[in-house]
Structures are given as structure tokens and as C-alpha cells.
Amino acid sequence: MANLGQKPLIVGEKMILRPFKYDDLPYMEECLKDSEV
């Protein structure tokens, strides 16, 4: 079973995928309100 207590960083050639932070919420909300997203 996976340990969900630790969230990994996924590092690629052009990006880094990381767990969400509280400061990300306004940007996420803006994206979710966009009907084209």
C-alpha cells in the first residue's frame, strides 16, 4: 500500500509537479472558473 503521508516531487525536463500549497488556491480558483479549462 502506498504511503500517502509523503508527497513526492516529480521533476521533468520542462516542469516540476509538486503538491498544492495554500498560496496556490487563488490561481486554482481562477482556472476552475474558466469555462475553457
Distance bins in CASP14 RR format, pairs under 12 A and 6 or more apart:
PFRMAT RR
TARGET T0000
AUTHOR 0000-0000-0000
RMODE 2
METHOD distances of the structure
MODEL  1
2 8 0 0 0 0 0 1 0 0 0 0 0
4 19 0 0 0 0 0 1 0 0 0 0 0
5 19 0 0 0 0 0 1 0 0 0 0 0
6 19 0 0 0 0 1 0 0 0 0 0 0
7 17 0 0 0 0 0 1 0 0 0 0 0
7 18 1 0 0 1 0 0 0 0 0 0 0
7 19 1 0 1 0 0 0 0 0 0 0 0
7 20 0 0 0 0 1 0 0 0 0 0 0
7 21 0 0 0 0 0 1 0 0 0 0 0
8 16 0 0 0 0 0 1 0 0 0 0 0
8 17 0 0 0 0 1 0 0 0 0 0 0
8 18 0 0 0 0 1 0 0 0 0 0 0
8 19 0 0 0 0 1 0 0 0 0 0 0
9 15 0 0 0 0 0 1 0 0 0 0 0
9 16 1 0 0 1 0 0 0 0 0 0 0
9 17 1 0 0 1 0 0 0 0 0 0 0
9 18 1 0 1 0 0 0 0 0 0 0 0
9 19 0 0 0 0 1 0 0 0 0 0 0
10 16 1 0 0 1 0 0 0 0 0 0 0
10 17 1 0 1 0 0 0 0 0 0 0 0
10 18 1 0 0 1 0 0 0 0 0 0 0
10 19 0 0 0 0 0 1 0 0 0 0 0
11 17 1 0 0 1 0 0 0 0 0 0 0
11 18 0 0 0 0 1 0 0 0 0 0 0
12 18 0 0 0 0 0 1 0 0 0 0 0
18 24 0 0 0 0 1 0 0 0 0 0 0
20 26 0 0 0 0 0 1 0 0 0 0 0
20 27 0 0 0 0 1 0 0 0 0 0 0
20 28 1 0 0 1 0 0 0 0 0 0 0
20 29 0 0 0 0 0 1 0 0 0 0 0
20 31 0 0 0 0 0 1 0 0 0 0 0
21 27 0 0 0 0 0 1 0 0 0 0 0
21 28 0 0 0 0 0 1 0 0 0 0 0
22 28 0 0 0 0 0 1 0 0 0 0 0
24 30 0 0 0 0 0 1 0 0 0 0 0
24 31 0 0 0 0 0 1 0 0 0 0 0
24 32 0 0 0 0 0 1 0 0 0 0 0
25 31 0 0 0 0 0 1 0 0 0 0 0
25 32 0 0 0 0 0 1 0 0 0 0 0
26 32 0 0 0 0 0 1 0 0 0 0 0
26 33 0 0 0 0 0 1 0 0 0 0 0
27 33 0 0 0 0 0 1 0 0 0 0 0
27 34 0 0 0 0 0 1 0 0 0 0 0
27 37 0 0 0 0 0 1 0 0 0 0 0
28 34 0 0 0 0 0 1 0 0 0 0 0
28 37 0 0 0 0 0 1 0 0 0 0 0
29 37 0 0 0 0 0 1 0 0 0 0 0
30 37 0 0 0 0 1 0 0 0 0 0 0
31 37 1 0 1 0 0 0 0 0 0 0 0
END
